[in-house]
Each structure stands twice: as structure tokens, then as C-alpha cells.
């Protein structure tokens, strides 16, 4: 499988380590009243989707970047690859009402 790294171009998947669902970017608030329950769900409850899925991949054998890879779990076709940093910053901007600028 080839992952098209946004900065480095096409790379073999063997350079990367799969780290799980991309929702791991959304770490719960540790100060919330129900933080124990939130972290339990965050750490232990996982979906096993069929079809298109957003995943975190770590470029261990390269520039050590984190990527959000949109991949079909049946065919392994990759439809999108983004830097996780950019995904997190865009999400943060939407939460604060600044939009995507």
C-alpha cells in the first residue's frame, strides 16, 4: 500500500505505523466532571467500521509526522492524506468560531 505523504510524496506503508481511529485527536477534557468516564470511552471503546474510515498513521521510518489517512477498510484504497496537525488546527478554528482561514 502506498501512502501519499503531503510533504514527502508517495511512501510505502511499511514506513508508517497505524495508530488507530483519527478521533484520537479529540482528547477529552481532563478537568470535566465526568473525565474518568470520558477517558475510559476514549481509551477503550473503538468502532470497527466497514468502508471509508479516517485513521492516524505515524511516519516512524521518515520524518516522524502524524497523518490522518482516509482509507477504505475493505479495499485499502486511500482517498485522502492530511497532516494531523492541520486537521487538529482546522478543528480548533471551527470550535472557536474562526472558520477555515
C-alpha positions as a Markdown table, in Angstrom:
| # | Residue | x | y | z |
|---|---|---|---|---|
| 1 | Unk | 0.0 | 0.0 | 0.0 |
| 2 | Unk | 1.3 | 3.5 | -0.9 |
| 3 | Unk | 0.6 | 6.5 | 1.3 |
| 4 | Unk | 0.9 | 9.8 | -0.5 |
| 5 | Unk | 2.5 | 11.9 | 2.2 |
| 6 | Unk | 1.5 | 15.6 | 1.9 |
| 7 | Unk | 5.1 | 16.8 | 2.2 |
| 8 | Unk | 7.3 | 13.8 | 1.0 |
| 9 | Unk | 5.2 | 12.3 | -1.8 |
| 10 | Unk | 4.4 | 8.6 | -2.3 |
| 11 | Unk | 5.8 | 6.4 | 0.5 |
| 12 | Unk | 5.4 | 2.7 | 1.2 |
| 13 | Unk | 3.1 | 1.9 | 4.1 |
| 14 | Unk | 5.9 | -0.1 | 5.7 |
| 15 | Unk | 7.5 | 3.3 | 6.7 |
| 16 | Unk | 4.4 | 4.0 | 8.8 |
| 17 | Unk | 2.8 | 2.7 | 12.0 |
| 18 | Unk | -1.0 | 2.5 | 12.2 |
| 19 | Unk | -2.1 | 4.2 | 15.5 |
| 20 | Unk | -5.9 | 3.9 | 15.4 |
| 21 | Unk | -9.0 | 5.9 | 14.7 |
| 22 | Unk | -8.4 | 9.6 | 13.8 |
| 23 | Unk | -10.9 | 10.6 | 16.5 |
| 24 | Unk | -8.0 | 10.1 | 19.0 |
| 25 | Unk | -7.0 | 13.7 | 18.1 |
| 26 | Unk | -10.1 | 14.7 | 20.1 |
| 27 | Unk | -8.7 | 14.0 | 23.6 |
| 28 | Unk | -11.3 | 14.6 | 26.4 |
| 29 | Unk | -11.1 | 17.4 | 28.8 |
| 30 | Unk | -9.3 | 16.1 | 31.9 |
| 31 | Unk | -11.0 | 18.7 | 34.0 |
| 32 | Unk | -14.5 | 17.7 | 33.1 |
| 33 | Unk | -16.8 | 16.4 | 35.9 |
| 34 | Unk | -17.1 | 13.1 | 34.1 |
| 35 | Unk | -13.5 | 12.9 | 32.9 |
| 36 | Unk | -13.0 | 9.3 | 34.2 |
| 37 | Unk | -15.9 | 8.1 | 32.0 |
| 38 | Unk | -14.8 | 10.2 | 29.1 |
| 39 | Unk | -11.2 | 8.8 | 29.2 |
| 40 | Unk | -12.5 | 5.3 | 29.6 |
| 41 | Unk | -14.5 | 5.6 | 26.4 |
| 42 | Unk | -11.6 | 7.4 | 24.7 |
| 43 | Unk | -9.1 | 4.7 | 25.5 |
| 44 | Unk | -11.1 | 1.5 | 25.3 |
| 45 | Unk | -14.2 | 1.9 | 23.1 |
| 46 | Unk | -13.4 | 1.5 | 19.4 |
| 47 | Unk | -15.6 | 1.1 | 16.3 |
| 48 | Unk | -14.6 | -1.4 | 13.7 |
| 49 | Unk | -16.1 | 0.3 | 10.6 |
| 50 | Unk | -16.5 | -1.2 | 7.2 |
| 51 | Unk | -15.8 | 1.2 | 4.3 |
| 52 | Unk | -14.3 | 4.6 | 4.4 |
| 53 | Unk | -12.5 | 5.4 | 7.7 |
| 54 | Unk | -10.2 | 8.1 | 9.0 |
| 55 | Unk | -7.1 | 6.8 | 10.7 |
| 56 | Unk | -4.0 | 8.1 | 12.4 |
| 57 | Unk | -0.7 | 6.9 | 10.9 |
| 58 | Unk | 2.8 | 7.8 | 12.3 |
| 59 | Unk | 5.7 | 8.1 | 9.9 |
| 60 | Unk | 8.2 | 6.3 | 12.0 |
| 61 | Unk | 10.7 | 5.5 | 9.3 |
| 62 | Unk | 10.7 | 9.0 | 7.9 |
| 63 | Unk | 10.0 | 12.5 | 9.1 |
| 64 | Unk | 8.1 | 11.3 | 12.2 |
| 65 | Unk | 5.0 | 13.2 | 11.2 |
| 66 | Unk | 1.4 | 12.2 | 12.1 |
| 67 | Unk | -1.0 | 11.8 | 9.3 |
| 68 | Unk | -4.8 | 11.4 | 9.0 |
| 69 | Unk | -5.4 | 8.9 | 6.3 |
| 70 | Unk | -8.8 | 8.3 | 4.9 |
| 71 | Unk | -8.9 | 4.7 | 3.8 |
| 72 | Unk | -11.5 | 2.1 | 2.7 |
| 73 | Unk | -11.1 | -0.8 | 5.1 |
| 74 | Unk | -12.4 | -3.3 | 2.5 |
| 75 | Unk | -10.3 | -2.3 | -0.5 |
| 76 | Unk | -7.5 | -0.4 | 1.3 |
| 77 | Unk | -7.9 | 2.4 | -1.3 |
| 78 | Unk | -6.6 | 5.7 | 0.2 |
| 79 | Unk | -8.7 | 8.7 | -0.8 |
| 80 | Unk | -7.1 | 11.4 | 1.3 |
| 81 | Unk | -4.0 | 12.1 | 3.4 |
| 82 | Unk | -3.6 | 15.1 | 5.6 |
| 83 | Unk | -1.1 | 16.2 | 8.2 |
| 84 | Unk | -2.7 | 15.6 | 11.6 |
| 85 | Unk | -1.5 | 19.0 | 12.8 |
| 86 | Unk | -3.5 | 20.7 | 10.0 |
| 87 | Unk | -6.6 | 18.6 | 10.9 |
| 88 | Unk | -6.4 | 19.5 | 14.6 |
| 89 | Unk | -5.8 | 23.2 | 13.9 |
| 90 | Unk | -8.8 | 23.4 | 11.5 |
| 91 | Unk | -11.0 | 21.7 | 14.0 |
| 92 | Unk | -9.8 | 24.1 | 16.7 |
| 93 | Unk | -10.5 | 27.0 | 14.5 |
| 94 | Unk | -14.1 | 25.8 | 13.8 |
| 95 | Unk | -14.7 | 25.3 | 17.5 |
| 96 | Unk | -13.5 | 28.9 | 18.3 |
| 97 | Unk | -15.7 | 30.3 | 15.5 |
| 98 | Unk | -12.9 | 31.5 | 13.3 |
| 99 | Unk | -13.7 | 29.1 | 10.4 |
| 100 | Unk | -11.1 | 27.7 | 8.0 |
| 101 | Unk | -8.8 | 30.6 | 7.1 |
